[in-house]
């Protein structure tokens, strides 16, 4: 177990979940998550499987949303169901980019290619979709992440229109904010965002390499981050989460890490990935392949396998005080716990 102590916070590396899979108990380029009640986690899978000697095949494309039970204990996880498939017909998705649930358990899934929002019921059955292509208010161009507030109002990060839009559940346009640029309240391809407990939006302003804090009406409050690879610097941030203490977690996609900032925007620490053990779902794959085991023994340094690779999503689970990271290019989720009752041994008594 890896423990990090910083500025009065303690984080323990907890566990690893997942393996590569086109469907079922695994992930295929997990790009977004939504934490539902009862330890259910909805994971947007965007990838596809390549068959040697064949073209990319629509029938094995991984565009889907998987539903998982991920409990608080190690290896307490289970695949529950999945919905959606590749295509442009009703109930189909080409480039899924985000998922959010309303108070009735309906899942709203964005399609970045078809510029629409698909709605599925609590059992995963297709209900309807809304959205049309364009840059006028209420139209979409590259919608990616989506959030639903306690009043079931729907917010969509409209990436290539460089704005965030607010809709009623039926797709009726209500309001929006943002425009192209690098000034306060402007965006360059916004991606992941969240609504913090303080009532403010935290938005990954991806190509401006920063996070902006704004009111729900789009009024600028603060920003942090700048382009680079150093402490507190960002390279194409993809997502943001905020915990009940106000600490901010940023999926620093281009730097292969998640960075943690305090409520004041001051850099605290980074998670780079510590998956030294295989997940419960991955172990059986290696156990039936003695050759794979032998080849792994010959590798001088396996640490690269532990690390995050282009993490595209991060969520904070307040029920279990844990940070959940979509380790996108490695088809898995890495989890860190924020320890509340950690104490150090007194010295020099």
VMD Tcl script that draws the C-alpha trace (Angstrom):
set ca {
  {0.00 0.00 0.00}
  {1.26 3.46 -0.93}
  {0.47 6.24 1.56}
  {0.78 9.95 0.82}
  {0.70 12.57 3.58}
  {0.32 16.18 2.50}
  {-0.99 19.34 4.19}
  {-3.04 17.45 6.76}
  {-4.47 14.96 4.25}
  {-3.69 11.27 4.00}
  {-4.28 9.20 0.87}
  {-3.81 5.44 0.60}
  {-3.71 3.57 -2.67}
  {-6.63 1.18 -2.31}
  {-7.27 -1.16 -5.22}
  {-7.54 -1.84 -8.92}
  {-10.67 -2.84 -10.81}
  {-11.10 -4.06 -14.34}
  {-9.54 -5.56 -17.41}
  {-9.92 -5.01 -21.14}
  {-13.21 -6.33 -22.54}
  {-15.50 -5.50 -25.43}
  {-18.51 -6.19 -23.22}
  {-19.39 -7.65 -19.85}
  {-17.11 -7.62 -16.81}
  {-14.46 -5.24 -18.02}
  {-13.78 -1.91 -19.70}
  {-12.94 -0.75 -23.21}
  {-11.41 2.74 -23.09}
  {-13.43 3.99 -20.09}
  {-13.88 7.69 -20.66}
  {-16.50 8.83 -18.13}
  {-18.16 7.69 -14.91}
  {-21.22 8.46 -12.81}
  {-21.57 7.36 -9.21}
  {-25.13 6.27 -8.44}
  {-26.59 5.11 -5.15}
  {-26.01 1.70 -3.56}
  {-22.41 1.57 -4.82}
  {-23.45 1.43 -8.48}
  {-21.02 2.96 -10.94}
  {-21.93 3.74 -14.55}
  {-18.90 3.62 -16.87}
  {-18.89 4.96 -20.42}
  {-16.81 2.71 -22.69}
  {-15.68 4.28 -25.92}
  {-13.20 1.85 -27.41}
  {-13.34 -0.80 -30.08}
  {-11.70 -4.15 -30.59}
  {-9.36 -4.66 -33.53}
  {-9.47 -8.01 -35.27}
  {-6.15 -8.82 -37.03}
  {-6.62 -9.06 -40.78}
  {-10.02 -7.40 -40.67}
  {-11.41 -3.89 -40.70}
  {-12.91 -2.20 -37.67}
  {-16.12 -4.09 -37.13}
  {-19.35 -2.40 -36.03}
  {-20.49 -5.58 -34.32}
  {-17.61 -5.61 -31.83}
  {-17.33 -1.88 -31.27}
  {-17.16 -1.10 -27.57}
  {-19.49 1.93 -27.48}
  {-21.62 1.14 -24.46}
  {-22.36 2.03 -20.85}
  {-21.53 -0.62 -18.28}
  {-23.13 -0.75 -14.85}
  {-21.02 -2.11 -12.00}
  {-21.35 -2.69 -8.30}
  {-18.15 -1.47 -6.63}
  {-18.33 -1.91 -2.86}
  {-16.11 -0.49 -0.19}
  {-14.04 -3.61 0.39}
  {-11.22 -5.02 -1.71}
  {-12.48 -7.27 -4.53}
  {-16.06 -6.42 -3.64}
  {-17.11 -5.67 -7.22}
  {-19.50 -7.14 -9.75}
  {-20.60 -6.46 -13.30}
  {-24.37 -5.88 -13.34}
  {-25.47 -4.94 -16.85}
  {-24.79 -2.78 -19.88}
  {-26.75 -0.84 -22.46}
  {-26.20 0.98 -25.73}
  {-24.32 -0.17 -28.81}
  {-22.45 1.29 -31.73}
  {-24.49 2.97 -34.46}
  {-26.64 5.94 -35.35}
  {-30.12 4.44 -34.91}
  {-32.34 5.02 -31.89}
  {-30.60 3.77 -28.76}
  {-27.23 3.55 -30.52}
  {-24.13 5.64 -29.90}
  {-21.05 6.37 -31.99}
  {-18.84 8.44 -29.67}
  {-20.21 8.20 -26.12}
  {-18.63 10.86 -23.95}
  {-20.58 11.27 -20.73}
  {-23.34 9.83 -18.56}
  {-25.50 11.20 -15.74}
  {-28.58 9.93 -13.92}
  {-31.69 11.87 -12.95}
  {-33.73 11.38 -9.79}
  {-35.77 8.59 -11.44}
  {-32.71 6.58 -12.45}
  {-32.88 7.50 -16.13}
  {-29.44 7.62 -17.75}
  {-28.59 10.54 -20.05}
  {-25.70 9.66 -22.39}
  {-24.01 12.18 -24.68}
  {-22.91 11.30 -28.21}
  {-20.06 13.54 -29.30}
  {-20.34 12.46 -32.94}
  {-24.10 12.62 -33.45}
  {-24.45 15.77 -31.30}
  {-27.28 14.47 -29.20}
  {-28.24 13.20 -25.76}
  {-29.70 9.70 -25.49}
  {-32.00 8.77 -22.60}
  {-32.30 5.22 -21.24}
  {-34.57 4.12 -18.40}
  {-33.39 2.49 -15.17}
  {-33.38 -0.94 -16.87}
  {-31.26 0.29 -19.78}
  {-34.10 0.48 -22.31}
  {-33.92 3.30 -24.84}
  {-36.49 6.03 -24.20}
  {-35.70 8.92 -26.52}
  {-32.99 11.35 -27.60}
  {-32.75 15.07 -28.15}
  {-30.27 17.55 -29.60}
  {-29.34 18.81 -33.05}
  {-26.13 19.98 -34.68}
  {-25.26 23.66 -34.73}
  {-23.92 26.61 -32.79}
  {-27.13 28.47 -32.05}
  {-28.37 28.43 -28.44}
  {-29.74 24.98 -27.66}
  {-27.85 23.23 -30.45}
  {-24.79 21.06 -29.88}
  {-21.38 20.55 -31.43}
  {-19.24 17.95 -29.72}
  {-21.21 17.48 -26.49}
  {-19.11 15.52 -24.05}
  {-19.63 15.55 -20.28}
  {-23.05 15.90 -18.72}
  {-24.29 16.66 -15.21}
  {-27.75 16.63 -13.67}
  {-28.49 18.67 -10.55}
  {-30.89 17.97 -7.68}
  {-33.73 19.60 -9.63}
  {-33.11 17.31 -12.64}
  {-31.78 20.19 -14.71}
  {-29.29 18.98 -17.32}
  {-25.94 20.69 -17.98}
  {-23.90 19.73 -21.05}
  {-20.31 20.63 -21.85}
  {-20.69 21.71 -25.49}
  {-17.05 21.20 -26.42}
  {-16.65 22.54 -29.95}
  {-19.01 25.41 -29.22}
  {-16.80 26.27 -26.21}
  {-19.65 26.63 -23.74}
  {-21.82 24.93 -21.15}
  {-25.58 24.74 -21.80}
  {-28.49 24.11 -19.46}
  {-31.54 22.11 -20.55}
  {-34.75 20.81 -19.08}
  {-34.91 16.99 -19.01}
  {-36.89 16.97 -22.28}
  {-34.16 18.92 -24.07}
  {-35.75 22.37 -23.85}
  {-32.97 24.94 -23.88}
  {-32.88 27.12 -20.76}
  {-29.58 29.02 -20.69}
  {-25.87 28.82 -21.35}
  {-22.56 30.50 -20.76}
  {-19.08 30.63 -22.25}
  {-17.47 31.54 -25.56}
  {-14.22 30.78 -27.36}
  {-11.13 32.40 -25.86}
  {-8.70 32.32 -22.95}
  {-10.15 35.09 -20.83}
  {-12.15 34.79 -17.64}
  {-15.25 32.68 -18.29}
  {-14.12 31.80 -21.81}
  {-13.18 28.30 -22.95}
  {-11.16 26.36 -25.47}
  {-12.76 22.92 -25.78}
  {-14.18 22.45 -22.27}
  {-14.52 18.82 -21.26}
  {-15.24 17.38 -17.81}
  {-16.89 19.45 -15.11}
  {-18.61 19.04 -11.78}
  {-20.85 20.94 -9.42}
  {-19.10 21.27 -6.08}
  {-20.72 21.26 -2.67}
  {-20.08 25.00 -2.53}
  {-22.54 25.51 -5.40}
  {-19.93 26.39 -8.02}
  {-18.98 24.70 -11.27}
  {-15.42 23.44 -11.68}
  {-14.70 23.06 -15.39}
  {-11.74 21.47 -17.18}
  {-10.91 24.12 -19.75}
  {-8.98 21.55 -21.71}
  {-7.04 23.38 -24.40}
  {-6.43 26.36 -22.13}
  {-4.78 23.90 -19.72}
  {-6.58 25.17 -16.66}
  {-9.57 24.64 -14.39}
  {-12.09 27.43 -14.01}
  {-14.44 27.92 -11.07}
  {-17.68 29.60 -12.10}
  {-21.14 30.22 -10.71}
  {-24.01 28.24 -12.22}
  {-24.76 31.38 -14.25}
  {-21.24 31.43 -15.65}
  {-19.84 34.22 -13.50}
  {-16.07 33.84 -13.13}
  {-14.77 33.15 -9.62}
  {-11.24 31.74 -9.94}
  {-8.91 29.62 -12.04}
  {-5.85 27.47 -11.45}
  {-3.37 25.53 -13.50}
  {-1.16 26.45 -16.46}
  {0.45 24.52 -19.28}
  {3.38 22.31 -18.34}
  {4.56 19.15 -16.65}
  {5.51 20.55 -13.26}
  {3.70 20.48 -9.93}
  {0.28 22.03 -10.37}
  {0.69 22.39 -14.12}
  {-1.67 20.73 -16.59}
  {-1.63 19.24 -20.06}
  {-5.10 18.86 -21.55}
  {-7.07 18.36 -18.31}
  {-10.03 16.08 -18.99}
  {-12.14 16.00 -15.84}
  {-12.66 17.48 -12.37}
  {-14.07 16.21 -9.07}
  {-14.51 17.97 -5.74}
  {-14.74 16.27 -2.34}
  {-16.79 17.46 0.68}
  {-13.70 19.20 2.10}
  {-13.42 21.31 -1.05}
  {-10.29 19.59 -2.36}
  {-10.21 19.44 -6.16}
  {-9.08 16.46 -8.23}
  {-8.07 17.04 -11.86}
  {-7.57 14.29 -14.44}
  {-4.36 15.62 -16.01}
  {-4.82 13.59 -19.18}
  {-1.70 14.62 -21.10}
  {0.57 14.20 -18.07}
  {-0.77 10.73 -17.13}
  {-1.76 11.68 -13.59}
  {-4.44 13.12 -11.35}
  {-3.48 16.28 -9.51}
  {-4.97 17.42 -6.22}
  {-5.54 21.05 -5.30}
  {-6.84 22.64 -2.13}
  {-10.01 24.77 -2.04}
  {-7.81 27.81 -2.65}
  {-6.33 26.27 -5.82}
  {-2.98 25.52 -4.19}
  {-1.33 22.36 -5.46}
  {-1.22 19.52 -2.91}
  {-0.13 16.24 -4.50}
  {-0.43 13.93 -7.51}
  {-1.60 10.38 -8.11}
  {0.42 8.65 -10.82}
  {-0.94 5.11 -10.44}
  {0.17 2.36 -8.08}
  {-1.47 -0.79 -9.46}
  {1.20 -3.30 -8.49}
  {-1.25 -6.19 -8.26}
  {-3.59 -7.41 -10.96}
  {-7.31 -6.96 -10.47}
  {-9.68 -9.76 -9.53}
  {-10.99 -9.84 -13.11}
  {-7.56 -9.83 -14.72}
  {-5.88 -12.55 -12.65}
  {-7.69 -15.49 -14.30}
  {-6.36 -14.39 -17.69}
  {-2.77 -14.77 -16.51}
  {-3.39 -17.92 -14.45}
  {-4.27 -19.93 -17.56}
  {-1.24 -18.75 -19.51}
  {2.08 -20.06 -18.14}
  {3.85 -18.45 -21.07}
  {2.55 -15.02 -20.08}
  {3.77 -15.58 -16.53}
  {7.24 -16.51 -17.77}
  {7.44 -13.50 -20.08}
  {6.51 -11.18 -17.22}
  {9.34 -12.59 -15.10}
  {11.78 -11.49 -17.78}
  {10.68 -7.85 -17.62}
  {13.24 -5.88 -15.62}
  {10.90 -3.09 -14.55}
  {7.14 -3.56 -14.33}
  {6.52 -0.16 -12.77}
  {5.26 1.29 -16.05}
  {2.35 -1.15 -15.78}
  {1.37 0.32 -12.41}
  {1.00 3.84 -13.75}
  {-1.93 5.78 -15.10}
  {-2.16 6.15 -18.88}
  {-4.20 9.12 -20.09}
  {-6.81 9.17 -17.30}
  {-9.94 10.77 -18.76}
  {-12.28 10.77 -15.77}
  {-12.16 11.20 -12.01}
  {-14.95 11.00 -9.44}
  {-15.01 11.39 -5.67}
  {-17.12 8.85 -3.78}
  {-18.12 10.63 -0.57}
  {-19.78 7.51 0.85}
  {-16.47 5.63 1.01}
  {-14.13 8.67 0.96}
  {-12.31 7.50 -2.15}
  {-11.04 8.89 -5.43}
  {-11.97 6.80 -8.47}
  {-9.83 7.27 -11.57}
  {-10.65 5.98 -15.04}
  {-7.24 4.70 -16.18}
  {-8.46 5.05 -19.74}
  {-5.74 3.58 -21.92}
  {-5.22 0.64 -19.55}
  {-8.94 -0.27 -19.38}
  {-9.28 -0.15 -15.61}
  {-10.17 1.96 -12.58}
  {-7.62 2.83 -9.91}
  {-8.89 3.84 -6.47}
  {-7.30 5.93 -3.70}
  {-8.82 6.33 -0.23}
  {-8.82 9.62 1.66}
  {-8.12 8.46 5.20}
  {-9.96 10.34 7.95}
  {-8.59 8.71 11.12}
  {-4.89 8.43 10.33}
  {-2.50 9.23 13.19}
  {1.25 9.39 13.48}
  {3.32 7.91 16.31}
  {4.38 10.64 18.71}
  {8.13 11.20 18.77}
  {10.63 12.84 21.14}
  {8.40 12.40 24.21}
}
mol new
graphics top color blue
foreach p $ca { graphics top sphere $p radius 0.5 }
foreach p [lrange $ca 0 end-1] q [lrange $ca 1 end] { graphics top cylinder $p $q radius 0.2 }
display resetview
